Amino acid sequence: MGTSLERNTNRSRPTKSAAAKTQRRKVQSRRLVELGMDEAAVAALNSTEVRTLLKHPKKVMEANKG
C-alpha cells in the first residue's frame, strides 16, 4: 500500500530544450551589457564565463567604470 508521500523514482527529469537554453544565454548576456560591459566583449565570452561574471555584479560594474 502506497502513501501520497512516496515518489515514483522511475521518472526522469525533463531535459532542457535548446530554445530555453538559448533564451537563458541571451538574457544573461543582456544583463552583462546592462552592468556596463561592451557588447563585443560579452559576445566573445562563452556561457560559463558569462555565468561566472554574473555571480559578482558589483565587481563587473566597478571594472567597467574606469
Buried (B, 14 or more C-beta within 10 A) or exposed (E): EEEEEEEEEEEEEEEEEEEEEEEBBEEBBEBBEEBEBEEEEBEEBEEEEBEEBBEEBEEBEEEEEE
